[in-house]
């Protein structure tokens, strides 16, 4: 059994554009204080926002698959492969398959906030591929209304957004009603849970907004929500079949 809760105040912190863009990082870079280190094949996870708008200037990537998911507001994205700016609205997602190298920039419009998550594919293969990206609009994701709330599948199952990174499933759970809630788990997977709204009580401690919960080797996740809530959940393999970046592959991000 392994369960860990990382509150927002214990996550790594960061800023861009002279503080116009702020971020907390449940999974930060190895040199940063706070948050957790990479797990499974999730290398990095940041929640970024801007009240006034800001720019993350052009910078390079290679190897990783980098997903941006717009929680609220708007982003604008530029990359050197296609040499144009494209907009992302609330509920939209984008994956950059950085491959053998690409540079990009992001503008966060006033009031925008989003997740950026770096997934770790088999770098011995991804570094040999041309860089590419996929934008998916909110309306194109599968959404299922269940008794306890609504589930939007962003990656995995019938989603149009697919990754080369092994065994990833990403879901946005909204309108989870106040009261007892549970989700069956597989011991073959790791579950990374970000509390976007609301919160509640678990057997392992209290969850509040922006807390991060990681669950391994459990059969069931149960939360008694004190108010209507929203969870963002990534399921990844407990054991990855290839050597991850964190395990020692020496390439630049």
N, C-alpha and C positions, 0 to 999 in steps of 0.2 A: 504494500500500500504506500502511495506517495501523493500527498496533497500539499500544495503551497499557495498561500495568498500573499500577493504583493500589492500593498496599497499605492495609490497615486503618489503619495508623499515619499515613498521609498523607491519609486521608479527613477530612471535616469532622466535628466532634464536637458533641453537644448533650445537653441534659437537661431533664426536666420534673419537676414536683412535688418540688422541693427535692432533686433527684438520685435520686429513687426510680425514675424511668424514665431510662435512658441510651440513647444512640443514636450510631451512626456513619453517615455519609452519603456513599456513593460519588458521588452527584450532589446537591450542596448548593444552598442559595439563593445568588443572585449576590453577596451581601455577605459570605458566609462564607469563611473560609480553609480550604483543604484540599478534597480531592475534585475533582470535575470540574464544569464548568458544564453547563447543559442541553444535550442533543444531540437531533437529530432532533425528534420530538414527545414526548420524555420530559423533563419539566421538573424533577423532583425525585425522589429515591430515598433513603429512610432505612431502616436496620435498627435496630429499637428492642427493648429488653428490660427486664425488671424482676425482680429476685430477690425483692423483698418486696411487690410490687404497687404501683400508683400510678394517678393520675388526670391525664389531659390535659383541662383544663376546657373548657367550652363556648366555641367560637370560630367565626367565620364563614368561608365559602368562596363563590366564584362562578366560573363558567366552566369550571374544570378537571374532569376525571374522576379521582377519587381512589380507588385500589385498596388495600385492606388485605388481606394474605394471612398467615394464622396459621401460623407455622413450628412452634411448639410451645406447649402450654398453652392458655389461654383469654383472650379479650377480651370486653368488653361495650361496646356502642355505643348512643349516644343522639343523636337529632336533633330539631330543632324542627318539622319537617314532620309527623312522626307522633307525636311527644311520648311516646316509650316507649324503654325499654332492651331491646336484643336481644343474645343471646350468639353468639359465634363460637368454634368449637373448632379444634383442630389440623387443618390441611388445608382449612379453610373459607376463603372469600374474599368480599369485599364491594366493590362499586363504588358510590361516591357520584357521581352526575352533578350537579354543583353548580349548573349552569344559571344562572338569574337570582338565585340566592342561597339559602343554607341555613346554619344553624349546627349544630354537632354536638360531642359530647364522647366520650372513650374512657376506659375503665378497663382497665388491664392487670392481670390476676390474678397472684399470686405464681408466678414461674417462667415467665411468658409471654414469648414473643418473636415478632416479626412484621416483615414488610416493609410500608412505606407508600410508594406510588409515585404520583406525579401525572402523568397523561397530558394532553397539550395538544391538544384538539380544535380545530376551526375556531371560534374564539371569536365571530366575526361571526354564527354560527348558534347556538352553545350558550348564549350569554348571553340569547337570546330564548326559551329553553325553561324550563318548570317544572322545579325540582329533583326528582330521584328517586334511588332507590338499589335495588340488587339484591344479595341474599345468596344464595350458592351453597354447599351443603354438600359436604364432601369426597367423599361417595359418588356425587355426580352428575357429577363431572368424568370425561371419558374418560381411561382409563389403558391404556397399551400396554406389554406386556413384550417387550423386544427381547433380542438376544443379549448385548449389553453391560450391560443394566440395564433400568430402568423409566422410561417417559416419561409424565408427567401434563400434559395440555394445559389450561391455566387460561384463556387467552384465545385465540381463533382456532379455525379448523377446525371440529370438531364440538362444541366446548365450549358449554355453555349460557350462559356469560358472554361477552357481546359488547359492544364499545365503539363509540362514535361516532368516537373518535380513529382516524385513518387508518392502516391497514397494520400493526397491532400483533398480534404473536403472542407469548404467554408460556408457557414450559414449565418444569416442575420435573423434573429428571433425577436419579433416585435409584439407589442400589446400582450405581453405575458401577464395574466391577471393576478391580482393580489391573492395570496394563499399558498398552499403546498403545490410544488411542481417537481417533477422528476424526469430524468432522461436515462435510458439504459446505455451502458458503455461497454466497449470491447477492451479486453486486457491486451489486445494486439495494437492498441492505439494510445496516443497521448492527446488529451483534450486541453486546449488553451482557450480560456474564457475571459472576455473583457466585458465588464458591466457598463453599458452605455447609459442606461437610465434605471432609476429605482435602486433596488437592493433587497437583501434579506439575510436570513440566518441559515447557516449550514452546520453540519456536525463538526466542522473544522474552524469555524469562526464566522464573524459578521462580514457581509459584503456590502459595500456602498459604491456609489457612482465612481467610475474610473478605476476601480480595483481590478486586479488581474488574478485569475485562479488557474492553476495548472493541476490536472488530475491524471495520475498514472496508476495502472494495475488495480482499477476499481470496476465493479459491475454496475454501479448506479450513482448518478449525481442527483442529490435532492436539495432543494432550496425552499425555504418558507419565505415567500416574498412579502414584505410589509407594504408594498404599493405596486401599482402596475409598473412593469419593468421591461428592459430590452437587453438582450445578450448577443454578443458577437462571438461565435465559436469556430475554432479551427481544429479539425481532427487530422493528426499526422501519425506516421508509423512509429510504434515503440522501438522498432529495429529497422534501420534503413539498410537497403541491400548494397549500397555503395559507400565509398569513403566521402564524408561531407567536408566542406571547407573547414569547419571548426575542428575536424579531426586531423587536419594537417596538410591539406592541399594548398600550396603556396602560390596563389594567384592574386592579382589585385581585384578589388570589388568594383 
